[in-house]
Amino acid sequence: MGEMTAIPAGSVELFPPPLHASLVTDELGRLMGMVKAACPEATAIRFDFDGKLRVHIDVRSRSDVAVIETILPALGGGGLFQGVTLGATPHHPFHHRISALVDR
């Protein structure tokens, strides 16, 4: 087995304290609350980030799609959710997906 050597005190730098790691979490929580309040109860809401933040809202009913498609661009005073698109929900053939770019 290898020998363990003691590290002299003061030779190891500590990690800097986190600035405020919850800033992003707080903002996403605020966005989630805004979308949840405006959407029908039976929805799944997800965010993804691939260089741009997007929201995906999955619903069962086509009538819910029409409501969300109308409400989403007006949330947050308008302009917060842009480029609303409709599509299929992966692995859920009876759901409909509404997606939008979050302009933050």
C-alpha positions in Angstrom: 0.0 0.0 0.0 1.1 3.6 -0.6 2.1 5.8 2.2 0.0 8.8 3.1 1.7 12.0 3.6 0.3 14.9 5.7 -0.5 18.1 3.9 0.9 21.1 5.8 -1.8 23.4 7.2 -2.6 26.4 5.1 -1.4 24.9 1.8 -4.9 23.9 0.5 -7.1 26.7 -0.7 -10.8 26.5 0.2 -13.5 26.7 -2.5 -15.0 30.2 -2.7 -18.4 30.5 -1.1 -21.3 30.3 -3.6 -22.5 33.8 -4.6 -26.3 33.1 -4.8 -26.9 29.8 -6.5 -30.6 30.0 -6.2 -31.0 33.0 -8.5 -31.6 30.8 -11.5 -33.8 28.4 -9.5 -35.9 31.3 -8.2 -36.4 32.7 -11.7 -37.4 29.3 -13.1 -39.8 28.8 -10.2 -41.4 32.2 -10.9 -41.7 31.3 -14.6 -43.2 27.9 -13.7 -45.7 29.4 -11.4 -46.8 31.9 -14.0 -47.3 29.2 -16.7 -49.0 26.8 -14.2 -51.5 29.5 -13.2 -52.4 30.2 -16.8 -52.6 26.6 -18.0 -55.2 23.9 -17.4 -54.6 21.7 -14.4 -53.8 18.5 -16.3 -50.6 19.7 -18.0 -46.9 18.8 -17.7 -44.6 21.8 -17.9 -40.9 21.4 -18.6 -38.0 23.8 -19.4 -35.0 22.9 -21.4 -31.8 24.8 -22.2 -29.7 24.3 -25.2 -28.2 27.7 -25.6 -31.7 29.2 -25.4 -34.4 28.6 -22.7 -37.6 26.9 -23.9 -40.8 25.9 -22.2 -42.7 22.8 -23.2 -46.3 22.4 -22.1 -48.0 19.0 -22.7 -51.8 18.7 -22.6 -54.4 16.1 -23.6 -57.1 18.2 -25.1 -57.0 20.1 -28.3 -59.2 22.8 -26.7 -56.5 23.2 -24.0 -54.0 23.7 -26.9 -56.1 26.6 -28.3 -56.4 28.2 -24.9 -52.6 28.0 -24.1 -51.7 29.1 -27.6 -53.7 32.3 -27.0 -52.7 33.0 -23.4 -48.9 32.1 -23.6 -47.7 35.1 -25.7 -49.5 37.5 -23.4 -48.1 36.2 -20.1 -45.7 38.4 -18.2 -46.9 41.5 -19.9 -46.3 40.1 -23.4 -43.1 39.3 -25.2 -41.8 36.9 -22.5 -42.8 33.7 -24.4 -42.1 34.0 -28.1 -42.2 31.7 -31.2 -45.0 29.4 -30.0 -45.0 26.1 -31.8 -47.2 23.0 -31.7 -46.0 19.5 -32.0 -46.2 15.9 -30.7 -45.1 14.9 -27.2 -42.4 12.2 -27.3 -43.5 8.9 -25.9 -47.1 10.2 -25.2 -49.1 9.8 -28.4 -52.3 11.2 -26.9 -50.7 14.4 -25.7 -50.1 17.7 -27.6 -47.1 19.9 -27.0 -47.0 23.6 -27.0 -43.4 25.0 -27.0 -42.1 28.6 -26.8 -38.8 30.4 -26.5 -38.4 32.2 -23.1 -37.0 35.6 -23.9 -35.2 36.4 -20.6 
